Amino acid sequence: MLILAHRGHHAELPENTLDAFEAAVKLGVDGIETDLRFSADGMPVLFHDAAAKNGAAVARLTRNELAVASGYEVPSLDEVLASWPGILWNVEVKAPADPQAVLRVLAPYLRSRRLLVTSFDHDLVVAVAREIPSDCGLLVGERPQALAPVFSRGRPYANIRSIVTDYKIVDGAMVREIQEAGYRHFVYGVLTPAEHEACRKLGLAGVITDFPQYLLKS
């Protein structure tokens, strides 16, 4: 089971920063999940929220303005992919986003980096997956009435073979259904040590967690 640090290891550091990523790598994680947005000057910035602390939309701020509003340096995707080439990078693309802009920023790294490109916007995932060889995945936050429509979005594309769900909607039956459909199953939103251990017993492909130490120490 892969252990991915959610926005880096940010227990005492700002999330989605070079320091948080460095801390996660030193901890020994298999990969890092991060959030891709585009600033007003077209930079592929790593920032979770749609707005900065001052309420201004990230898309209306330049990278430098976003850093000033946040109180720390906001890295670009290029910086982190160049700095840590040996781990798995789960790049969650925040919507709305232009698939062509996503493709342009990923293009230099498609053959040399381990990437998992995900989004809650399944149309965006499909548009990206059509053009790149890297792994792609569908994010699911709420439990659907049926998983078959989710499976059908990814099935035509050989590189859409991961489904990422919120831990709170998961049970053994869901894990089996996803696995039997040929998908790798990752979860996020795991909090307690007991929940982390439950993930291990479920046989998941990976866990995206704010607390990777719960799994790495055992």
C-alpha positions in Angstrom: 0.0 0.0 0.0 1.4 3.3 -1.1 1.7 6.1 1.5 1.2 9.6 0.1 1.6 12.8 2.2 -1.4 15.0 1.7 -0.1 18.4 0.6 3.3 17.4 2.0 4.0 16.8 5.7 2.5 20.0 7.1 2.1 19.2 10.8 4.2 22.3 11.6 4.7 23.8 8.2 2.5 25.5 5.6 0.8 23.0 3.4 1.8 22.7 -0.3 5.2 24.3 0.3 8.7 23.3 -0.6 9.4 22.8 3.2 6.4 20.6 3.6 7.4 18.5 0.6 11.0 18.2 1.8 9.7 17.1 5.3 7.5 14.4 3.6 10.4 13.1 1.5 12.6 12.9 4.6 9.9 11.0 6.4 10.1 8.3 3.8 6.7 8.5 2.0 6.1 6.9 -1.4 4.6 10.0 -2.8 3.0 13.4 -2.3 -0.4 14.7 -3.1 -0.6 18.4 -4.1 -3.1 20.8 -5.6 -2.7 22.5 -9.0 -4.2 25.9 -9.8 -3.2 28.6 -12.3 -2.5 32.1 -11.1 -3.4 35.3 -13.0 0.1 35.3 -14.6 -0.4 31.8 -15.9 1.9 30.1 -13.3 1.0 26.5 -12.3 0.9 27.2 -8.6 0.4 24.6 -5.8 -2.4 25.9 -3.7 -5.5 24.2 -2.3 -8.1 26.8 -1.7 -9.8 28.8 -4.5 -9.1 32.0 -2.6 -6.2 33.5 -0.6 -6.5 34.5 3.0 -7.5 38.0 2.0 -10.5 36.6 0.0 -9.0 37.3 -3.4 -9.4 34.5 -5.9 -6.2 32.7 -6.7 -7.0 33.0 -10.4 -7.0 36.8 -10.1 -3.7 37.0 -8.3 -0.2 36.7 -9.7 2.1 34.2 -8.1 3.9 36.9 -6.2 0.6 38.5 -5.0 -0.6 35.1 -3.8 2.7 34.6 -1.9 2.3 38.0 -0.2 -1.4 37.3 0.7 -0.4 33.8 2.1 2.6 34.9 4.0 4.9 32.3 2.4 6.4 31.4 -0.9 3.9 29.5 -3.1 5.8 26.9 -5.3 5.1 26.1 -8.9 4.6 22.6 -10.1 7.8 22.8 -12.2 9.8 23.5 -9.1 8.7 20.5 -7.2 8.8 18.0 -10.0 12.4 19.2 -10.7 13.4 19.0 -7.1 12.1 15.5 -6.1 12.1 13.3 -9.2 12.1 9.9 -7.5 8.7 9.9 -5.8 5.1 9.6 -7.0 3.4 12.9 -7.5 -0.4 12.9 -7.2 -1.3 16.2 -8.9 -4.9 17.1 -8.1 -6.1 19.6 -10.7 -8.5 22.0 -9.2 -11.5 23.0 -11.3 -12.1 25.0 -13.3 -9.0 24.4 -15.3 -8.0 24.5 -19.0 -6.9 20.9 -20.0 -4.5 22.4 -22.5 -2.8 24.4 -19.8 -2.5 21.3 -17.7 -1.0 19.4 -20.5 1.6 22.1 -21.3 2.9 22.2 -17.7 3.0 18.4 -17.4 4.6 17.8 -20.9 8.3 18.1 -19.8 7.8 15.4 -17.1 5.6 12.8 -18.6 8.5 10.3 -19.4 10.7 11.1 -16.5 8.4 11.4 -13.5 5.9 9.1 -11.8 2.6 11.0 -12.0 -1.0 10.4 -10.9 -3.2 13.2 -12.3 -6.6 13.4 -10.6 -9.6 15.7 -10.3 -13.2 15.8 -9.2 -13.9 17.2 -12.7 -14.1 13.9 -14.5 -14.4 15.6 -17.9 -11.0 17.2 -17.2 -9.5 13.9 -16.3 -10.7 12.3 -19.5 -9.4 15.3 -21.6 -6.0 15.0 -20.0 -5.9 11.2 -20.2 -6.5 11.3 -23.9 -3.3 13.2 -24.5 -0.7 11.8 -21.9 0.7 8.4 -21.0 0.7 9.0 -17.3 -1.7 7.5 -14.8 -4.9 9.4 -14.2 -7.6 9.0 -11.6 -11.2 10.0 -10.8 -11.9 11.7 -7.5 -15.1 10.8 -5.7 -16.1 12.7 -2.6 -19.7 11.4 -2.0 -20.8 7.9 -2.3 -22.7 7.5 -5.6 -25.9 5.4 -5.9 -23.9 3.2 -8.2 -20.2 3.0 -9.2 -20.9 1.8 -12.7 -21.2 5.3 -14.2 -17.8 6.2 -12.6 -16.2 3.1 -14.0 -17.6 3.9 -17.5 -15.9 7.3 -17.6 -12.5 5.7 -17.2 -12.9 2.4 -19.0 -12.1 3.6 -22.5 -8.7 4.9 -21.4 -6.0 2.6 -20.5 -4.3 5.1 -18.2 -7.4 6.0 -16.1 -7.1 3.1 -13.7 -7.3 4.8 -10.3 -10.3 5.9 -8.2 -9.7 8.1 -5.2 -12.5 8.3 -2.6 -13.1 10.0 0.7 -12.4 7.4 3.5 -15.7 8.2 5.2 -17.7 6.6 2.3 -15.6 3.4 2.1 -16.4 -0.1 3.2 -15.2 -3.5 2.2 -17.9 -4.0 -0.4 -16.9 -0.7 -2.2 -13.2 -1.7 -2.1 -14.0 -5.1 -3.7 -16.2 -3.5 -6.3 -13.6 -1.0 -7.4 -10.8 -3.6 -7.4 -12.9 -6.1 -9.4 -13.6 -3.5 -12.0 -9.9 -3.2 -12.5 -9.2 0.0 -10.8 -6.6 0.9 -8.1 -8.4 2.4 -5.0 -6.8 5.2 -3.1 -8.5 7.0 -0.1 -8.0 10.4 1.5 -9.4 11.9 4.7 -7.9 9.3 7.1 -7.5 10.8 10.6 -6.8 8.4 13.5 -4.2 5.6 13.9 -7.1 3.1 13.9 -8.4 4.4 10.6 -4.9 4.1 9.1 -4.6 0.5 10.2 -8.1 -0.2 8.8 -6.9 1.0 5.4 -4.0 -1.4 5.5 -6.4 -4.3 6.3 -8.7 -3.3 3.4 -6.0 -3.9 0.9 -6.1 -0.4 -0.7 -3.6 0.6 -3.3 -2.7 3.8 -1.4 -3.6 6.2 1.4 -3.3 10.0 1.0 -2.9 11.3 4.5 -2.0 14.2 6.7 -0.5 11.7 9.1 1.9 9.5 7.2 3.8 8.8 10.4 1.0 6.5 11.6 1.7 4.1 8.7 5.5 4.6 8.4 6.2 3.8 12.1 4.5 0.4 12.0 
